[in-house]
Amino acid sequence: MAIRLPSVLSAKHILRRQASATSMEVPKGYFAVYVGEGEKKRFVIPVSVLNQPSFQELLSIAENEFGFSHPMGGLTIPCSEDLFMSLTSTLC
């Protein structure tokens, strides 16, 4: 029997819930990113956002700033948390 999330949950709620999980494991079909201008916050997001033009633009900005060596040990997105939440809520 599969467990299904109610469709009324917004992407923002899902992202926050996953980001606040204490486990460092990333579920299959998701990947972790670190977002923030000062202190970085970890988010776990679906891989389906990778083909979205607006997310690819964020990846390009990250490449320009960090190259392929990310200081957090994972993908770091150099934007505000609010901008990231706004963007990903329209993608998921």
N, CA, C and O atoms as a Tinker XYZ file with bonds, in Angstrom:
   368  protein
     1  N      0.856000   -1.168000    0.000000    73     2
     2  CA     0.000000    0.000000    0.000000    64     1     3
     3  C      0.904000    1.233000    0.000000    63     2     4     5
     4  O      1.807000    1.340000    0.830000    81     3
     5  N      0.671000    2.145000   -0.907000    73     3     6
     6  CA     1.484000    3.361000   -1.011000    64     5     7
     7  C      0.921000    4.450000   -0.112000    63     6     8     9
     8  O     -0.286000    4.536000    0.114000    81     7
     9  N      1.811000    5.266000    0.388000    73     7    10
    10  CA     1.411000    6.421000    1.187000    64     9    11
    11  C      1.404000    7.622000    0.266000    63    10    12    13
    12  O      2.392000    7.875000   -0.423000    81    11
    13  N      0.326000    8.358000    0.241000    73    11    14
    14  CA     0.211000    9.522000   -0.642000    64    13    15
    15  C      0.026000   10.783000    0.180000    63    14    16    17
    16  O     -0.695000   10.796000    1.178000    81    15
    17  N      0.693000   11.843000   -0.259000    73    15    18
    18  CA     0.519000   13.139000    0.391000    64    17    19
    19  C     -0.737000   13.792000   -0.167000    63    18    20    21
    20  O     -1.003000   13.675000   -1.364000    81    19
    21  N     -1.497000   14.459000    0.643000    73    19    22
    22  CA    -2.662000   15.160000    0.131000    64    21    23
    23  C     -2.236000   16.223000   -0.871000    63    22    24    25
    24  O     -1.219000   16.892000   -0.685000    81    23
    25  N     -3.017000   16.375000   -1.932000    73    23    26
    26  CA    -2.655000   17.329000   -2.979000    64    25    27
    27  C     -2.799000   18.776000   -2.517000    63    26    28    29
    28  O     -2.353000   19.687000   -3.214000    81    27
    29  N     -3.399000   18.999000   -1.383000    73    27    30
    30  CA    -3.561000   20.364000   -0.888000    64    29    31
    31  C     -2.281000   20.933000   -0.302000    63    30    32    33
    32  O     -2.198000   22.135000   -0.051000    81    31
    33  N     -1.274000   20.080000   -0.078000    73    31    34
    34  CA    -0.003000   20.575000    0.440000    64    33    35
    35  C      0.691000   21.380000   -0.641000    63    34    36    37
    36  O      0.822000   20.914000   -1.773000    81    35
    37  N      1.126000   22.556000   -0.315000    73    35    38
    38  CA     1.844000   23.369000   -1.297000    64    37    39
    39  C      3.282000   22.906000   -1.388000    63    38    40    41
    40  O      3.797000   22.258000   -0.477000    81    39
    41  N      3.932000   23.246000   -2.506000    73    39    42
    42  CA     5.345000   22.906000   -2.685000    64    41    43
    43  C      6.178000   23.562000   -1.590000    63    42    44    45
    44  O      7.148000   22.974000   -1.113000    81    43
    45  N      5.812000   24.758000   -1.193000    73    43    46
    46  CA     6.551000   25.464000   -0.148000    64    45    47
    47  C      6.515000   24.672000    1.146000    63    46    48    49
    48  O      7.533000   24.542000    1.826000    81    47
    49  N      5.352000   24.144000    1.490000    73    47    50
    50  CA     5.206000   23.352000    2.711000    64    49    51
    51  C      6.050000   22.087000    2.615000    63    50    52    53
    52  O      6.714000   21.716000    3.583000    81    51
    53  N      6.034000   21.423000    1.472000    73    51    54
    54  CA     6.793000   20.195000    1.290000    64    53    55
    55  C      8.279000   20.472000    1.402000    63    54    56    57
    56  O      8.998000   19.729000    2.070000    81    55
    57  N      8.759000   21.549000    0.748000    73    55    58
    58  CA    10.176000   21.890000    0.811000    64    57    59
    59  C     10.610000   22.196000    2.238000    63    58    60    61
    60  O     11.658000   21.722000    2.677000    81    59
    61  N      9.830000   22.972000    2.961000    73    59    62
    62  CA    10.193000   23.311000    4.335000    64    61    63
    63  C     10.223000   22.061000    5.214000    63    62    64    65
    64  O     11.126000   21.895000    6.034000    81    63
    65  N      9.235000   21.185000    5.041000    73    63    66
    66  CA     9.173000   19.986000    5.863000    64    65    67
    67  C     10.389000   19.105000    5.611000    63    66    68    69
    68  O     10.971000   18.576000    6.558000    81    67
    69  N     10.775000   18.941000    4.372000    73    67    70
    70  CA    11.931000   18.125000    4.051000    64    69    71
    71  C     13.216000   18.795000    4.505000    63    70    72    73
    72  O     14.146000   18.119000    4.945000    81    71
    73  N     13.278000   20.109000    4.404000    73    71    74
    74  CA    14.489000   20.831000    4.793000    64    73    75
    75  C     14.717000   20.751000    6.288000    63    74    76    77
    76  O     15.860000   20.794000    6.744000    81    75
    77  N     13.640000   20.633000    7.061000    73    75    78
    78  CA    13.797000   20.620000    8.510000    64    77    79
    79  C     14.022000   19.214000    9.064000    63    78    80    81
    80  O     14.205000   19.047000   10.270000    81    79
    81  N     14.010000   18.222000    8.209000    73    79    82
    82  CA    14.243000   16.854000    8.667000    64    81    83
    83  C     15.661000   16.743000    9.233000    63    82    84    85
    84  O     16.595000   17.355000    8.716000    81    83
    85  N     15.807000   15.965000   10.286000    73    83    86
    86  CA    17.121000   15.834000   10.915000    64    85    87
    87  C     18.004000   14.854000   10.162000    63    86    88    89
    88  O     19.224000   14.886000   10.325000    81    87
    89  N     17.437000   14.002000    9.360000    73    87    90
    90  CA    18.213000   13.029000    8.608000    64    89    91
    91  C     18.940000   13.713000    7.456000    63    90    92    93
    92  O     18.384000   14.593000    6.800000    81    91
    93  N     20.181000   13.307000    7.213000    73    91    94
    94  CA    20.947000   13.856000    6.103000    64    93    95
    95  C     20.733000   13.037000    4.836000    63    94    96    97
    96  O     21.302000   13.363000    3.794000    81    95
    97  N     19.929000   11.984000    4.903000    73    95    98
    98  CA    19.662000   11.154000    3.743000    64    97    99
    99  C     18.745000   11.888000    2.779000    63    98   100   101
   100  O     17.869000   12.651000    3.185000    81    99
   101  N     18.967000   11.640000    1.493000    73    99   102
   102  CA    18.146000   12.248000    0.452000    64   101   103
   103  C     17.357000   11.130000   -0.215000    63   102   104   105
   104  O     17.953000   10.169000   -0.701000    81   103
   105  N     16.026000   11.230000   -0.251000    73   103   106
   106  CA    15.220000   10.174000   -0.871000    64   105   107
   107  C     15.498000   10.059000   -2.365000    63   106   108   109
   108  O     15.930000   11.020000   -3.002000    81   107
   109  N     15.251000    8.900000   -2.905000    73   107   110
   110  CA    15.418000    8.670000   -4.335000    64   109   111
   111  C     14.514000    9.641000   -5.101000    63   110   112   113
   112  O     13.349000    9.828000   -4.750000    81   111
   113  N     15.067000   10.252000   -6.148000    73   111   114
   114  CA    14.298000   11.201000   -6.946000    64   113   115
   115  C     14.407000   12.633000   -6.453000    63   114   116   117
   116  O     13.741000   13.520000   -6.987000    81   115
   117  N     15.232000   12.877000   -5.448000    73   115   118
   118  CA    15.428000   14.207000   -4.874000    64   117   119
   119  C     16.921000   14.495000   -4.783000    63   118   120   121
   120  O     17.742000   13.585000   -4.896000    81   119
   121  N     17.270000   15.757000   -4.580000    73   119   122
   122  CA    18.654000   16.124000   -4.309000    64   121   123
   123  C     18.669000   17.294000   -3.347000    63   122   124   125
   124  O     17.694000   18.035000   -3.222000    81   123
   125  N     19.799000   17.443000   -2.668000    73   123   126
   126  CA    19.928000   18.486000   -1.653000    64   125   127
   127  C     20.668000   19.685000   -2.221000    63   126   128   129
   128  O     21.627000   19.539000   -2.980000    81   127
   129  N     20.212000   20.870000   -1.845000    73   127   130
   130  CA    20.905000   22.109000   -2.186000    64   129   131
   131  C     20.997000   22.953000   -0.923000    63   130   132   133
   132  O     20.186000   22.823000   -0.006000    81   131
   133  N     22.001000   23.819000   -0.896000    73   131   134
   134  CA    22.167000   24.763000    0.203000    64   133   135
   135  C     21.882000   26.142000   -0.349000    63   134   136   137
   136  O     22.438000   26.534000   -1.375000    81   135
   137  N     21.012000   26.883000    0.332000    73   135   138
   138  CA    20.538000   28.170000   -0.163000    64   137   139
   139  C     20.699000   29.223000    0.915000    63   138   140   141
   140  O     20.477000   28.960000    2.096000    81   139
   141  N     21.082000   30.403000    0.504000    73   139   142
   142  CA    21.165000   31.532000    1.424000    64   141   143
   143  C     22.327000   32.430000    1.093000    63   142   144   145
   144  O     23.295000   32.013000    0.457000    81   143
   145  N     22.224000   33.646000    1.521000    73   143   146
   146  CA    23.284000   34.611000    1.265000    64   145   147
   147  C     24.293000   34.638000    2.411000    63   146   148   149
   148  O     25.482000   34.856000    2.178000    81   147
   149  N     23.846000   34.425000    3.612000    73   147   150
   150  CA    24.731000   34.361000    4.778000    64   149   151
   151  C     24.810000   32.918000    5.226000    63   150   152   153
   152  O     25.571000   32.119000    4.680000    81   151
   153  N     24.008000   32.597000    6.233000    73   151   154
   154  CA    23.921000   31.219000    6.700000    64   153   155
   155  C     23.128000   30.413000    5.679000    63   154   156   157
   156  O     22.070000   30.851000    5.228000    81   155
   157  N     23.626000   29.253000    5.316000    73   155   158
   158  CA    22.991000   28.420000    4.300000    64   157   159
   159  C     22.000000   27.460000    4.945000    63   158   160   161
   160  O     22.261000   26.886000    6.002000    81   159
   161  N     20.857000   27.298000    4.283000    73   159   162
   162  CA    19.840000   26.364000    4.741000    64   161   163
   163  C     19.733000   25.240000    3.716000    63   162   164   165
   164  O     19.766000   25.491000    2.511000    81   163
   165  N     19.607000   24.013000    4.188000    73   163   166
   166  CA    19.547000   22.845000    3.312000    64   165   167
   167  C     18.107000   22.572000    2.902000    63   166   168   169
   168  O     17.200000   22.555000    3.734000    81   167
   169  N     17.915000   22.358000    1.594000    73   167   170
   170  CA    16.618000   21.992000    1.042000    64   169   171
   171  C     16.766000   20.708000    0.251000    63   170   172   173
   172  O     17.794000   20.485000   -0.389000    81   171
   173  N     15.755000   19.869000    0.287000    73   171   174
   174  CA    15.707000   18.653000   -0.517000    64   173   175
   175  C     14.589000   18.861000   -1.525000    63   174   176   177
   176  O     13.426000   19.036000   -1.161000    81   175
   177  N     14.969000   18.839000   -2.817000    73   175   178
   178  CA    13.991000   19.151000   -3.862000    64   177   179
   179  C     13.971000   18.043000   -4.913000    63   178   180   181
   180  O     14.950000   17.315000   -5.069000    81   179
   181  N     12.854000   17.916000   -5.633000    73   179   182
   182  CA    12.749000   16.859000   -6.643000    64   181   183
   183  C     13.667000   17.126000   -7.839000    63   182   184   185
   184  O     13.875000   18.276000   -8.225000    81   183
   185  N     14.211000   16.061000   -8.416000    73   183   186
   186  CA    15.081000   16.214000   -9.581000    64   185   187
   187  C     14.319000   16.748000  -10.786000    63   186   188   189
   188  O     14.940000   17.219000  -11.739000    81   187
   189  N     13.008000   16.688000  -10.770000    73   187   190
   190  CA    12.207000   17.180000  -11.892000    64   189   191
   191  C     12.399000   18.672000  -12.140000    63   190   192   193
   192  O     12.118000   19.146000  -13.242000    81   191
   193  N     12.869000   19.426000  -11.147000    73   191   194
   194  CA    13.079000   20.860000  -11.351000    64   193   195
   195  C     14.331000   21.142000  -12.174000    63   194   196   197
   196  O     14.514000   22.264000  -12.646000    81   195
   197  N     15.192000   20.150000  -12.354000    73   195   198
   198  CA    16.446000   20.367000  -13.077000    64   197   199
   199  C     16.240000   20.788000  -14.535000    63   198   200   201
   200  O     17.090000   21.480000  -15.095000    81   199
   201  N     15.153000   20.393000  -15.144000    73   199   202
   202  CA    14.937000   20.761000  -16.542000    64   201   203
   203  C     14.154000   22.062000  -16.713000    63   202   204   205
   204  O     13.838000   22.443000  -17.841000    81   203
   205  N     13.839000   22.738000  -15.630000    73   203   206
   206  CA    13.111000   24.006000  -15.694000    64   205   207
   207  C     14.077000   25.150000  -15.994000    63   206   208   209
   208  O     15.101000   25.266000  -15.320000    81   207
   209  N     13.785000   26.007000  -16.991000    73   207   210
   210  CA    14.688000   27.101000  -17.365000    64   209   211
   211  C     15.051000   28.026000  -16.203000    63   210   212   213
   212  O     16.203000   28.446000  -16.094000    81   211
   213  N     14.105000   28.346000  -15.346000    73   211   214
   214  CA    14.402000   29.254000  -14.233000    64   213   215
   215  C     15.359000   28.604000  -13.233000    63   214   216   217
   216  O     16.201000   29.292000  -12.656000    81   215
   217  N     15.244000   27.292000  -13.020000    73   215   218
   218  CA    16.172000   26.619000  -12.114000    64   217   219
   219  C     17.536000   26.486000  -12.768000    63   218   220   221
   220  O     18.559000   26.589000  -12.091000    81   219
   221  N     17.566000   26.259000  -14.077000    73   219   222
   222  CA    18.837000   26.186000  -14.790000    64   221   223
   223  C     19.574000   27.523000  -14.721000    63   222   224   225
   224  O     20.805000   27.555000  -14.701000    81   223
   225  N     18.830000   28.616000  -14.685000    73   223   226
   226  CA    19.452000   29.933000  -14.518000    64   225   227
   227  C     20.121000   30.043000  -13.148000    63   226   228   229
   228  O     21.225000   30.575000  -13.034000    81   227
   229  N     19.451000   29.538000  -12.110000    73   227   230
   230  CA    20.067000   29.525000  -10.781000    64   229   231
   231  C     21.340000   28.677000  -10.766000    63   230   232   233
   232  O     22.326000   29.039000  -10.125000    81   231
   233  N     21.312000   27.554000  -11.473000    73   231   234
   234  CA    22.497000   26.698000  -11.550000    64   233   235
   235  C     23.643000   27.411000  -12.264000    63   234   236   237
   236  O     24.807000   27.257000  -11.892000    81   235
   237  N     23.310000   28.184000  -13.280000    73   235   238
   238  CA    24.326000   28.947000  -14.000000    64   237   239
   239  C     24.960000   29.996000  -13.093000    63   238   240   241
   240  O     26.172000   30.204000  -13.129000    81   239
   241  N     24.139000   30.654000  -12.282000    73   239   242
   242  CA    24.645000   31.648000  -11.324000    64   241   243
   243  C     25.563000   30.957000  -10.310000    63   242   244   245
   244  O     26.619000   31.486000   -9.962000    81   243
   245  N     25.157000   29.773000   -9.841000    73   243   246
   246  CA    25.980000   29.021000   -8.890000    64   245   247
   247  C     27.313000   28.631000   -9.526000    63   246   248   249
   248  O     28.357000   28.693000   -8.877000    81   247
   249  N     27.274000   28.229000  -10.800000    73   247   250
   250  CA    28.514000   27.866000  -11.493000    64   249   251
   251  C     29.437000   29.068000  -11.622000    63   250   252   253
   252  O     30.647000   28.944000  -11.429000    81   251
   253  N     28.878000   30.233000  -11.947000    73   251   254
   254  CA    29.691000   31.447000  -12.088000    64   253   255
   255  C     30.336000   31.857000  -10.762000    63   254   256   257
   256  O     31.464000   32.348000  -10.740000    81   255
   257  N     29.613000   31.651000   -9.661000    73   255   258
   258  CA    30.134000   32.065000   -8.361000    64   257   259
   259  C     31.079000   31.046000   -7.741000    63   258   260   261
   260  O     32.104000   31.418000   -7.170000    81   259
   261  N     30.738000   29.750000   -7.851000    73   259   262
   262  CA    31.506000   28.717000   -7.166000    64   261   263
   263  C     32.270000   27.786000   -8.102000    63   262   264   265
   264  O     33.118000   27.021000   -7.640000    81   263
   265  N     31.996000   27.830000   -9.390000    73   263   266
   266  CA    32.567000   26.830000  -10.291000    64   265   267
   267  C     31.949000   25.488000   -9.954000    63   266   268   269
   268  O     30.747000   25.394000   -9.704000    81   267
   269  N     32.761000   24.462000   -9.947000    73   267   270
   270  CA    32.247000   23.139000   -9.603000    64   269   271
   271  C     32.744000   22.679000   -8.243000    63   270   272   273
   272  O     32.630000   21.502000   -7.902000    81   271
   273  N     33.292000   23.600000   -7.471000    73   271   274
   274  CA    33.751000   23.309000   -6.122000    64   273   275
   275  C     32.882000   24.098000   -5.150000    63   274   276   277
   276  O     33.095000   25.292000   -4.939000    81   275
   277  N     31.911000   23.424000   -4.567000    73   275   278
   278  CA    30.982000   24.086000   -3.666000    64   277   279
   279  C     31.470000   23.969000   -2.233000    63   278   280   281
   280  O     31.753000   22.864000   -1.770000    81   279
   281  N     31.576000   25.093000   -1.516000    73   279   282
   282  CA    32.143000   25.092000   -0.167000    64   281   283
   283  C     31.359000   24.265000    0.852000    63   282   284   285
   284  O     31.929000   23.831000    1.852000    81   283
   285  N     30.084000   24.043000    0.623000    73   283   286
   286  CA    29.268000   23.300000    1.583000    64   285   287
   287  C     29.368000   21.784000    1.366000    63   286   288   289
   288  O     28.806000   21.012000    2.143000    81   287
   289  N     30.073000   21.357000    0.323000    73   287   290
   290  CA    30.171000   19.933000    0.042000    64   289   291
   291  C     29.006000   19.435000   -0.791000    63   290   292   293
   292  O     28.965000   18.258000   -1.147000    81   291
   293  N     28.072000   20.293000   -1.105000    73   291   294
   294  CA    26.928000   19.978000   -1.944000    64   293   295
   295  C     26.636000   21.182000   -2.805000    63   294   296   297
   296  O     27.337000   22.191000   -2.724000    81   295
   297  N     25.632000   21.093000   -3.610000    73   295   298
   298  CA    25.271000   22.189000   -4.497000    64   297   299
   299  C     24.830000   23.396000   -3.674000    63   298   300   301
   300  O     23.920000   23.290000   -2.853000    81   299
   301  N     25.468000   24.532000   -3.891000    73   299   302
   302  CA    25.143000   25.767000   -3.175000    64   301   303
   303  C     24.552000   26.762000   -4.152000    63   302   304   305
   304  O     25.155000   27.058000   -5.184000    81   303
   305  N     23.376000   27.279000   -3.835000    73   303   306
   306  CA    22.691000   28.258000   -4.675000    64   305   307
   307  C     22.830000   29.622000   -4.003000    63   306   308   309
   308  O     22.317000   29.816000   -2.901000    81   307
   309  N     23.522000   30.580000   -4.654000    73   307   310
   310  CA    23.749000   31.893000   -4.033000    64   309   311
   311  C     22.593000   32.863000   -4.266000    63   310   312   313
   312  O     22.708000   33.796000   -5.060000    81   311
   313  N     21.490000   32.640000   -3.576000    73   311   314
   314  CA    20.365000   33.576000   -3.646000    64   313   315
   315  C     19.685000   33.583000   -2.282000    63   314   316   317
   316  O     19.992000   32.763000   -1.417000    81   315
   317  N     18.771000   34.504000   -2.105000    73   315   318
   318  CA    18.063000   34.568000   -0.828000    64   317   319
   319  C     17.111000   33.374000   -0.705000    63   318   320   321
   320  O     16.648000   32.822000   -1.703000    81   319
   321  N     16.840000   33.000000    0.516000    73   319   322
   322  CA    15.910000   31.897000    0.766000    64   321   323
   323  C     14.520000   32.226000    0.224000    63   322   324   325
   324  O     13.834000   31.353000   -0.309000    81   323
   325  N     14.106000   33.489000    0.362000    73   323   326
   326  CA    12.787000   33.898000   -0.130000    64   325   327
   327  C     12.677000   33.742000   -1.648000    63   326   328   329
   328  O     11.663000   33.258000   -2.152000    81   327
   329  N     13.720000   34.151000   -2.377000    73   327   330
   330  CA    13.715000   34.010000   -3.829000    64   329   331
   331  C     13.669000   32.537000   -4.218000    63   330   332   333
   332  O     12.927000   32.154000   -5.123000    81   331
   333  N     14.451000   31.720000   -3.543000    73   331   334
   334  CA    14.465000   30.280000   -3.827000    64   333   335
   335  C     13.106000   29.661000   -3.571000    63   334   336   337
   336  O     12.626000   28.871000   -4.383000    81   335
   337  N     12.480000   30.004000   -2.460000    73   335   338
   338  CA    11.153000   29.464000   -2.126000    64   337   339
   339  C     10.123000   29.905000   -3.157000    63   338   340   341
   340  O      9.271000   29.118000   -3.571000    81   339
   341  N     10.206000   31.159000   -3.566000    73   339   342
   342  CA     9.272000   31.670000   -4.565000    64   341   343
   343  C      9.436000   30.924000   -5.887000    63   342   344   345
   344  O      8.450000   30.530000   -6.509000    81   343
   345  N     10.666000   30.736000   -6.305000    73   343   346
   346  CA    10.927000   30.048000   -7.569000    64   345   347
   347  C     10.489000   28.593000   -7.511000    63   346   348   349
   348  O      9.769000   28.135000   -8.399000    81   347
   349  N     10.902000   27.863000   -6.495000    73   347   350
   350  CA    10.596000   26.437000   -6.424000    64   349   351
   351  C      9.113000   26.167000   -6.190000    63   350   352   353
   352  O      8.613000   25.108000   -6.572000    81   351
   353  N      8.410000   27.097000   -5.573000    73   351   354
   354  CA     6.977000   26.856000   -5.360000    64   353   355
   355  C      6.213000   26.870000   -6.678000    63   354   356   357
   356  O      5.139000   26.276000   -6.776000    81   355
   357  N      6.757000   27.543000   -7.695000    73   355   358
   358  CA     6.100000   27.549000   -9.007000    64   357   359
   359  C      6.539000   26.370000   -9.860000    63   358   360   361
   360  O      5.896000   26.075000  -10.868000    81   359
   361  N      7.612000   25.689000   -9.487000    73   359   362
   362  CA     8.150000   24.593000  -10.283000    64   361   363
   363  C      7.636000   23.221000   -9.863000    63   362   364   365
   364  O      7.450000   22.345000  -10.708000    81   363
   365  N      7.410000   23.029000   -8.592000    73   363   366
   366  CA     7.057000   21.689000   -8.080000    64   365   367
   367  C      5.616000   21.350000   -8.331000    63   366   368
   368  O      5.165000   20.265000   -7.963000    81   367
